[in-house]
């Protein structure tokens, strides 16, 4: 396989693919498609429209729409204009979006006609002069009142592509290592949005490794499950375009529909799948996975949550041609560890380890020796993919010199296994004391995930004066009559020490609340759990 040279700027890889494979499909969404030539010309037309709005290389421009062809055109248009893109979750409360806009210093937005009214209402409550680019190929009557707008038809730019592309100046590549490419907002431990600043070099180092490690080529078709504001999207989009492959976007309205996702893999001939474990688990249990064959699926990647070994074993029965990859890393560091295994592996480790560091990652274990099996401690990592800092807050590193990058405290506890792999134990708030015992909440979740009647599970701890922490298991089943709290207690007694059995079980038929990235929203559960609790 040909290993491509790492590009200083993220969009340079796409432009190289456009030159070499102009008529190959770059993006697919539903029944629509953009070739690399069309992506090149369309993003150039957006970049040209943005040029007057770019004041400095730190200019941030928001993308306000769901994931679609227009969003990818906007993403590359922003990068080519020399700015950084900030994807906003249109489903978030207006107050949260307004906080991000103000905190990030955003004055320019790219949207589509169906989101223009919502954006107008959000901006009407903020002080400042805002500019908005409306990407559309259809006639549109302006409804915007509180800011200026410009209409760009990025789909007809092929007609004037050479002229448009020639006028796009681009950015200086001399300091591309520290050039801001994206700001992804996470809720953080306090619930206050934090903008993770990601540079071109951060993304380029990662995507170069992805293409090499997974042997990606122009023949591959990568499913894009994650929304653009979730860091998993960096692999789906940029790695695909690094090697002239096709990124196949999943509509955001369908990312939680297991039957749709299973059919999507087959109908779209997906060769590489990446998602949070929850999506794969729902596909296994409720997606009709046994009704299809998947010979074209080469890679199954999961990240963001702990994956049950039993569920992985179930998936290997159907995805027989695939290699599975448990990937570990935070938005701040991108992926840093990986554990890969073939579907035919007879003895899959339980629990699944996070494996070994990527080639460019250094790590150590706080208060522990990474070379001694059995050692436990907080994981600290150093990598050229480490974020430049939080937007509007003190940066944790300066410059692009790898030697100057400090170790990043992950707040994750790990254990060294006999073969040198690392096992993820839990977050600082996943390991609690109850009645004097040290209890790992994720270990309880792993046990309950294996119960055939349980769809989803979240194990929480609530401060308690008498016992320190009260352990609550919130589970969902097809019907609340499917299983009782007594049966769950007996099941846990077969697999857990007595002190680790949850004190309370809350049984629901509705899905657990999710964060914008598709993970279980435990903060919301803790706030709402006082309702409909069944005592065991």
C-alpha positions as CSV (number, residue, x, y, z in Angstrom):
1,X,0.0,0.0,0.0
2,X,1.2,3.5,-0.8
3,X,1.7,5.7,2.3
4,X,1.1,9.3,1.5
5,X,3.1,12.1,2.8
6,X,1.6,14.0,5.7
7,X,0.1,17.3,4.4
8,X,0.9,20.4,6.5
9,X,-2.7,21.6,6.1
10,X,-5.7,19.3,6.4
11,X,-7.4,20.4,3.2
12,X,-4.2,19.8,1.2
13,X,-4.9,16.1,1.3
14,X,-8.4,16.5,-0.2
15,X,-7.0,18.8,-2.9
16,X,-4.3,16.2,-3.8
17,X,-7.1,13.6,-4.1
18,X,-9.1,16.0,-6.2
19,X,-6.2,16.3,-8.6
20,X,-5.5,12.6,-8.8
21,X,-9.1,11.3,-8.7
22,X,-11.4,14.2,-9.8
23,X,-14.4,12.1,-10.7
24,X,-14.2,9.7,-7.8
25,X,-17.0,10.0,-5.2
26,X,-15.8,12.1,-2.2
27,X,-19.1,12.3,-0.2
28,X,-22.4,10.5,-0.4
29,X,-25.5,11.5,1.5
30,X,-28.8,9.7,0.9
31,X,-29.3,9.8,-2.9
32,X,-26.8,12.7,-3.4
33,X,-23.1,12.7,-4.2
34,X,-20.2,15.0,-4.6
35,X,-17.1,14.0,-6.6
36,X,-13.7,15.2,-5.5
37,X,-13.7,17.8,-8.3
38,X,-17.1,19.1,-7.2
39,X,-15.9,19.2,-3.5
40,X,-12.8,21.1,-4.6
41,X,-14.7,23.7,-6.6
42,X,-17.7,24.0,-4.2
43,X,-15.5,24.5,-1.2
44,X,-13.4,27.0,-3.1
45,X,-16.5,29.1,-3.9
46,X,-17.4,29.2,-0.1
47,X,-13.7,30.1,0.7
48,X,-13.9,33.0,-1.7
49,X,-17.1,34.2,-0.1
50,X,-15.6,34.0,3.3
51,X,-12.3,35.8,2.5
52,X,-13.6,39.3,3.6
53,X,-14.6,37.9,6.9
54,X,-11.2,36.5,7.8
55,X,-9.6,39.0,10.1
56,X,-6.8,36.8,11.6
57,X,-5.6,33.2,11.4
58,X,-7.5,32.7,14.7
59,X,-10.9,33.6,13.1
60,X,-13.5,31.0,13.9
61,X,-16.5,30.4,11.6
62,X,-19.5,28.4,12.7
63,X,-21.3,25.7,10.8
64,X,-25.0,25.7,11.7
65,X,-26.7,22.8,10.1
66,X,-27.0,19.0,10.5
67,X,-24.5,16.8,8.7
68,X,-25.0,16.9,5.0
69,X,-23.2,17.7,1.8
70,X,-23.4,21.4,2.5
71,X,-21.7,20.9,5.9
72,X,-18.7,19.2,4.3
73,X,-18.4,21.9,1.7
74,X,-18.6,24.5,4.4
75,X,-15.9,22.7,6.5
76,X,-13.4,22.7,3.6
77,X,-14.4,26.2,2.5
78,X,-13.6,27.5,6.0
79,X,-10.2,25.7,6.1
80,X,-9.2,26.9,2.7
81,X,-10.1,30.5,3.6
82,X,-7.6,30.3,6.5
83,X,-10.1,30.1,9.4
84,X,-11.1,27.4,11.9
85,X,-14.5,25.7,11.7
86,X,-16.8,25.4,14.7
87,X,-19.7,22.9,14.3
88,X,-22.7,23.9,16.4
89,X,-25.3,21.4,17.5
90,X,-28.6,22.8,16.2
91,X,-30.5,20.7,18.7
92,X,-28.9,22.4,21.7
93,X,-30.8,25.0,23.7
94,X,-30.4,28.5,22.4
95,X,-28.7,29.6,25.6
96,X,-25.9,27.0,25.2
97,X,-25.4,28.0,21.5
98,X,-25.3,31.7,22.5
99,X,-22.7,30.9,25.1
100,X,-20.5,29.2,22.6
101,X,-20.9,32.0,20.1
102,X,-19.9,34.6,22.6
103,X,-17.1,32.6,24.2
104,X,-15.6,31.6,20.9
105,X,-15.9,35.1,19.4
106,X,-17.9,34.0,16.3
107,X,-19.3,36.6,14.0
108,X,-19.7,34.6,10.7
109,X,-21.9,31.6,10.1
110,X,-22.6,29.1,7.3
111,X,-26.0,27.6,7.2
112,X,-28.8,26.5,4.9
113,X,-32.3,27.9,4.3
114,X,-34.0,25.4,6.6
115,X,-31.8,26.5,9.6
116,X,-31.6,30.2,8.7
117,X,-34.7,31.1,10.8
118,X,-33.5,29.3,13.9
119,X,-30.1,30.9,13.6
120,X,-31.7,34.3,13.2
121,X,-33.7,33.9,16.4
122,X,-30.5,32.9,18.3
123,X,-28.5,35.8,17.0
124,X,-31.3,38.3,17.6
125,X,-30.6,38.0,21.3
126,X,-26.9,38.7,21.0
127,X,-25.1,42.0,20.6
128,X,-22.9,42.4,17.6
129,X,-22.9,42.5,13.8
130,X,-23.2,39.0,12.3
131,X,-22.6,37.8,8.8
132,X,-24.3,34.7,7.4
133,X,-23.5,32.6,4.3
134,X,-26.5,30.6,3.0
135,X,-25.5,27.6,1.0
136,X,-28.2,26.5,-1.4
137,X,-28.8,25.5,-5.0
138,X,-32.5,26.4,-4.9
139,X,-34.2,29.9,-5.0
140,X,-34.6,31.3,-1.5
141,X,-36.4,34.3,-0.1
142,X,-34.4,35.8,2.7
143,X,-36.0,35.7,6.2
144,X,-33.0,36.9,8.1
145,X,-33.5,40.3,9.8
146,X,-30.8,40.7,12.5
147,X,-27.7,40.3,10.3
148,X,-26.3,40.4,6.8
149,X,-26.4,37.4,4.5
150,X,-24.9,36.2,1.3
151,X,-26.1,33.3,-0.9
152,X,-23.6,30.9,-2.3
153,X,-24.5,28.1,-4.7
154,X,-21.6,25.8,-4.1
155,X,-23.2,23.1,-6.4
156,X,-23.0,25.2,-9.6
157,X,-19.4,26.3,-9.0
158,X,-18.2,23.7,-11.5
159,X,-19.2,26.1,-14.2
160,X,-16.7,28.7,-13.0
161,X,-14.3,26.4,-11.1
162,X,-11.0,27.5,-12.5
163,X,-11.7,31.2,-11.9
164,X,-13.0,30.5,-8.4
165,X,-10.1,28.3,-7.4
166,X,-7.5,30.7,-8.7
167,X,-8.9,33.4,-6.5
168,X,-8.6,31.4,-3.3
169,X,-5.4,32.6,-1.7
170,X,-5.3,30.0,1.1
171,X,-3.1,30.2,4.2
172,X,0.6,30.4,4.9
173,X,2.0,26.9,5.3
174,X,5.1,28.1,7.2
175,X,3.5,27.8,10.6
176,X,0.9,25.2,9.8
177,X,1.8,23.0,12.8
178,X,0.1,25.5,15.1
179,X,-2.5,26.8,12.6
180,X,-6.0,26.5,14.2
181,X,-8.2,24.1,12.2
182,X,-11.2,23.4,14.4
183,X,-12.8,24.1,17.7
184,X,-14.9,21.3,19.1
185,X,-17.0,22.1,22.1
186,X,-17.4,19.5,24.8
187,X,-19.5,19.8,27.9
188,X,-16.6,19.1,30.3
189,X,-16.9,17.8,33.8
190,X,-18.8,20.8,35.0
191,X,-21.3,20.9,32.1
192,X,-20.0,24.2,30.9
193,X,-19.0,24.1,27.2
194,X,-15.3,24.0,26.6
195,X,-13.8,24.6,23.2
196,X,-11.0,22.2,22.3
197,X,-8.6,23.9,19.9
198,X,-7.4,21.5,17.3
199,X,-4.6,22.4,14.8
200,X,-4.0,21.3,11.3
201,X,-1.0,19.3,12.5
202,X,-3.1,17.6,15.2
203,X,-5.4,16.2,12.5
204,X,-2.8,15.5,9.9
205,X,-0.6,13.4,12.2
206,X,-3.7,11.4,13.1
207,X,-5.1,10.9,9.7
208,X,-1.7,9.9,8.3
209,X,-1.6,7.1,10.9
210,X,-5.2,6.1,10.2
211,X,-4.6,5.6,6.5
212,X,-1.4,3.6,7.1
213,X,-2.7,1.4,10.0
214,X,-6.0,0.5,8.4
215,X,-4.5,0.2,4.9
216,X,-7.2,2.6,3.5
217,X,-7.3,3.2,-0.2
218,X,-9.5,4.8,-2.8
219,X,-11.6,1.6,-2.9
220,X,-12.8,2.1,0.7
221,X,-16.1,3.5,1.8
222,X,-16.1,4.9,5.3
223,X,-19.4,5.3,7.2
224,X,-19.7,8.7,8.9
225,X,-21.8,8.1,12.0
226,X,-20.6,10.8,14.3
227,X,-21.8,14.5,14.1
228,X,-19.2,17.0,13.1
229,X,-19.0,18.4,16.7
230,X,-17.9,15.0,17.9
231,X,-14.2,14.2,17.5
232,X,-14.9,10.8,16.0
233,X,-15.8,12.7,12.8
234,X,-12.2,13.6,12.2
235,X,-11.4,10.1,11.2
236,X,-14.5,9.5,9.1
237,X,-14.1,12.7,6.9
238,X,-10.4,13.5,6.8
239,X,-9.0,10.0,6.6
240,X,-11.3,9.2,3.8
241,X,-10.3,12.2,1.8
242,X,-6.6,11.7,2.6
243,X,-6.6,8.6,0.3
244,X,-9.4,9.5,-2.2
245,X,-11.9,7.1,-0.5
246,X,-15.6,7.9,0.0
247,X,-17.1,9.2,3.1
248,X,-20.8,8.1,3.4
249,X,-22.8,10.3,5.7
250,X,-25.5,8.8,7.9
251,X,-28.4,11.2,8.4
252,X,-28.5,12.5,12.0
253,X,-32.1,11.5,12.3
254,X,-31.1,7.8,11.7
255,X,-27.9,7.4,13.9
256,X,-30.0,5.8,16.6
257,X,-32.1,3.5,14.4
258,X,-30.4,0.0,14.6
259,X,-32.3,-1.5,11.6
260,X,-31.5,1.4,9.4
261,X,-27.8,1.2,10.4
262,X,-27.6,-2.5,9.7
263,X,-29.1,-2.1,6.2
264,X,-26.9,1.0,5.7
265,X,-23.7,-1.1,6.0
266,X,-25.1,-3.6,3.4
267,X,-26.7,-1.2,0.9
268,X,-23.9,1.4,1.0
269,X,-21.2,-1.3,0.8
270,X,-19.4,0.1,3.9
271,X,-15.9,-1.2,4.3
272,X,-15.0,0.7,7.5
273,X,-17.4,1.4,10.3
274,X,-16.8,3.6,13.4
275,X,-19.3,4.5,16.2
276,X,-19.8,4.6,19.9
277,X,-20.3,1.0,21.3
278,X,-24.0,1.8,22.1
279,X,-24.8,2.0,18.3
280,X,-23.2,-1.4,17.6
281,X,-24.9,-3.0,20.6
282,X,-28.3,-1.9,19.5
283,X,-27.6,-3.1,16.0
284,X,-26.6,-6.5,17.4
285,X,-29.8,-6.8,19.6
286,X,-32.4,-5.0,17.5
287,X,-31.0,-4.3,14.1
288,X,-31.8,-7.6,12.3
289,X,-28.1,-8.2,12.0
290,X,-28.7,-11.9,11.2
291,X,-30.6,-11.1,8.0
292,X,-27.6,-9.9,6.0
293,X,-24.1,-10.8,4.9
294,X,-21.2,-8.4,5.3
295,X,-18.2,-9.6,3.2
296,X,-17.1,-6.1,2.3
297,X,-16.8,-4.9,5.9
298,X,-13.1,-4.8,6.7
299,X,-12.9,-2.7,9.9
300,X,-15.2,-2.2,12.9
301,X,-14.0,0.6,15.2
302,X,-15.6,1.7,18.4
303,X,-14.6,4.4,20.8
304,X,-16.0,6.8,23.4
305,X,-17.5,4.2,25.8
306,X,-16.6,0.8,27.3
307,X,-17.7,-2.1,25.0
308,X,-18.9,-5.4,26.5
309,X,-16.8,-8.4,25.5
310,X,-20.0,-10.5,25.2
311,X,-21.5,-7.9,22.7
312,X,-18.2,-7.9,20.7
313,X,-18.3,-11.7,20.5
314,X,-21.9,-11.4,19.2
315,X,-20.8,-9.0,16.5
316,X,-17.9,-11.2,15.4
317,X,-20.4,-14.0,14.5
318,X,-21.8,-11.8,11.8
319,X,-19.0,-9.5,10.8
320,X,-16.7,-12.4,10.1
321,X,-14.5,-10.6,7.6
322,X,-13.8,-7.7,9.8
323,X,-11.0,-6.7,12.2
324,X,-12.2,-5.1,15.4
325,X,-10.6,-2.1,17.0
326,X,-11.1,-0.8,20.5
327,X,-9.9,2.8,20.3
328,X,-9.1,5.0,23.3
329,X,-8.6,8.7,23.5
330,X,-10.3,12.0,24.5
331,X,-11.2,15.0,22.4
332,X,-8.2,16.8,23.9
333,X,-5.7,14.2,22.7
334,X,-7.5,12.4,19.9
335,X,-7.1,8.7,19.8
336,X,-4.0,7.5,21.6
337,X,-4.3,3.8,22.3
338,X,-5.7,0.9,20.2
339,X,-6.5,-2.8,20.7
340,X,-7.1,-4.7,17.5
341,X,-8.2,-8.3,16.9
342,X,-9.7,-10.4,14.1
343,X,-13.3,-11.6,14.2
344,X,-12.0,-15.1,14.2
345,X,-10.1,-14.7,17.5
346,X,-11.2,-17.6,19.8
347,X,-10.5,-16.0,23.2
348,X,-11.4,-12.4,23.2
349,X,-10.1,-10.7,26.4
350,X,-12.7,-9.8,29.0
351,X,-12.7,-6.9,29.7
352,X,-11.4,-5.6,26.5
353,X,-8.1,-3.8,27.0
354,X,-7.4,-0.4,25.3
355,X,-4.1,-2.0,24.1
356,X,-0.9,-0.2,23.1
357,X,-0.1,3.4,22.3
358,X,-0.1,4.7,18.8
359,X,3.5,5.1,17.4
360,X,3.7,8.8,18.1
361,X,2.2,8.6,21.7
362,X,4.3,8.7,24.9
363,X,2.7,7.8,28.2
364,X,3.3,7.2,31.8
365,X,1.2,6.1,34.8
366,X,1.0,8.5,37.7
367,X,2.2,6.9,40.9
368,X,2.8,3.7,39.0
369,X,5.3,1.9,36.7
370,X,4.0,1.2,33.2
371,X,6.5,-1.6,32.9
372,X,5.2,-3.6,35.9
373,X,2.2,-5.8,35.4
374,X,-0.6,-5.1,37.8
375,X,0.3,-1.5,38.4
376,X,-2.6,1.0,38.4
377,X,-2.8,4.7,38.2
378,X,-3.9,7.7,36.3
379,X,-2.9,7.7,32.6
380,X,-0.8,10.6,31.4
381,X,-0.2,11.0,27.6
382,X,2.0,13.1,25.4
383,X,1.4,13.3,21.6
384,X,1.6,15.7,18.6
385,X,-2.2,15.3,18.4
386,X,-2.6,17.0,21.8
387,X,-4.9,20.0,21.5
388,X,-3.4,23.5,21.6
389,X,-5.6,24.4,24.5
390,X,-9.2,25.5,25.3
391,X,-10.6,28.4,23.4
392,X,-10.6,31.5,25.6
393,X,-8.7,29.8,28.3
394,X,-5.0,29.2,29.1
395,X,-3.4,27.0,26.5
396,X,-1.8,23.8,27.9
397,X,1.0,23.8,25.3
398,X,2.8,26.5,23.2
399,X,4.0,26.1,19.7
400,X,4.3,23.1,17.5
401,X,7.5,21.7,19.0
402,X,6.6,18.2,20.2
403,X,9.3,18.3,22.9
404,X,7.5,21.3,24.5
405,X,4.2,19.5,24.8
406,X,3.6,18.4,28.4
407,X,1.9,15.2,29.5
408,X,-1.9,15.5,29.5
409,X,-3.7,14.2,32.6
410,X,-6.6,12.1,31.3
411,X,-8.4,11.6,34.6
412,X,-8.6,7.9,33.6
413,X,-7.3,5.1,35.7
414,X,-5.6,2.2,33.9
415,X,-4.0,-1.1,34.8
416,X,-0.9,-2.7,33.2
417,X,-1.6,-6.2,32.0
418,X,0.9,-9.1,31.9
419,X,1.5,-8.6,28.1
420,X,2.0,-4.9,28.5
421,X,-1.4,-3.9,27.2
422,X,-3.4,-1.3,29.3
423,X,-6.8,-2.0,30.7
424,X,-9.1,1.0,31.2
425,X,-10.5,0.8,34.8
426,X,-12.6,4.0,34.9
427,X,-12.8,7.7,35.3
428,X,-12.1,9.4,38.6
429,X,-15.9,9.6,39.1
430,X,-16.4,5.9,38.1
431,X,-14.5,4.6,41.1
432,X,-16.3,5.4,44.3
433,X,-16.4,4.3,47.9
434,X,-19.5,2.7,49.4
435,X,-19.7,1.2,52.9
436,X,-15.9,1.3,52.9
437,X,-15.5,-0.7,49.7
438,X,-13.9,0.6,46.5
439,X,-16.4,0.0,43.7
440,X,-15.9,0.4,40.0
441,X,-19.2,1.5,38.5
442,X,-18.2,0.5,35.0
443,X,-17.5,-3.1,36.1
444,X,-21.1,-3.3,37.3
445,X,-22.3,-1.9,34.0
446,X,-20.3,-4.5,32.1
447,X,-22.1,-7.3,34.0
448,X,-25.5,-5.9,33.5
449,X,-24.8,-5.3,29.8
450,X,-24.5,-9.0,29.3
451,X,-28.1,-9.7,30.5
452,X,-30.2,-10.7,27.5
453,X,-33.3,-8.7,28.7
454,X,-31.4,-5.4,29.1
455,X,-31.2,-2.9,26.3
456,X,-29.2,-0.2,27.9
457,X,-27.7,0.3,31.4
458,X,-26.1,3.1,33.4
459,X,-24.8,2.7,36.9
460,X,-24.7,5.9,39.0
461,X,-23.5,6.9,42.5
462,X,-25.4,9.3,44.7
463,X,-23.8,10.8,47.8
464,X,-25.2,9.2,51.0
465,X,-24.5,10.2,54.6
466,X,-24.7,6.7,55.9
467,X,-22.8,4.7,53.3
468,X,-20.8,7.3,51.4
469,X,-22.3,6.6,48.1
470,X,-25.5,4.8,47.1
471,X,-25.3,2.7,43.9
472,X,-28.2,2.9,41.4
473,X,-28.5,0.9,38.3
474,X,-30.8,2.4,35.6
475,X,-31.7,-0.1,32.9
476,X,-34.0,-0.1,29.9
477,X,-36.0,-3.2,28.7
478,X,-38.7,-3.6,25.9
479,X,-41.2,-3.5,28.7
480,X,-41.0,-2.8,32.5
481,X,-42.6,-6.3,33.0
482,X,-39.7,-8.0,31.2
483,X,-37.6,-8.3,34.4
484,X,-37.9,-7.4,38.0
485,X,-35.5,-5.7,40.4
486,X,-35.4,-8.9,42.4
487,X,-34.3,-10.9,39.3
488,X,-31.6,-8.3,38.6
489,X,-30.3,-8.5,42.1
490,X,-30.1,-12.3,41.9
491,X,-28.3,-12.0,38.5
492,X,-25.8,-9.5,39.9
493,X,-25.2,-11.8,42.9
494,X,-23.9,-14.5,40.5
495,X,-21.4,-12.2,38.9
496,X,-20.4,-9.5,41.4
497,X,-19.2,-9.4,45.0
498,X,-22.0,-8.7,47.5
499,X,-20.8,-5.2,48.2
500,X,-20.9,-4.2,44.5
501,X,-24.5,-5.2,43.9
502,X,-26.5,-1.9,43.3
503,X,-28.7,-0.8,46.1
504,X,-31.5,0.4,43.8
505,X,-32.7,-0.6,40.3
506,X,-34.6,1.8,38.1
507,X,-36.3,-0.1,35.3
508,X,-37.5,1.9,32.2
509,X,-39.0,1.1,28.8
510,X,-37.8,4.4,27.3
511,X,-34.3,4.9,26.0
512,X,-31.7,6.5,28.3
513,X,-31.0,10.1,27.6
514,X,-28.0,10.8,25.4
515,X,-25.4,13.5,25.0
516,X,-25.0,15.2,21.6
517,X,-22.3,12.6,20.8
518,X,-24.5,9.6,21.4
519,X,-23.2,8.6,24.8
520,X,-25.4,8.0,27.8
521,X,-26.1,11.3,29.6
522,X,-25.4,10.2,33.2
523,X,-25.6,13.8,34.5
524,X,-29.1,14.0,33.3
525,X,-30.0,10.7,34.9
526,X,-28.6,11.8,38.3
527,X,-30.8,14.8,38.1
528,X,-33.9,12.9,37.1
529,X,-33.5,9.6,38.9
530,X,-35.8,10.4,41.8
531,X,-38.8,9.6,39.6
532,X,-40.1,6.1,39.1
533,X,-37.5,4.3,41.2
534,X,-38.2,0.6,41.9
535,X,-36.6,-0.5,45.2
536,X,-34.9,-3.8,45.3
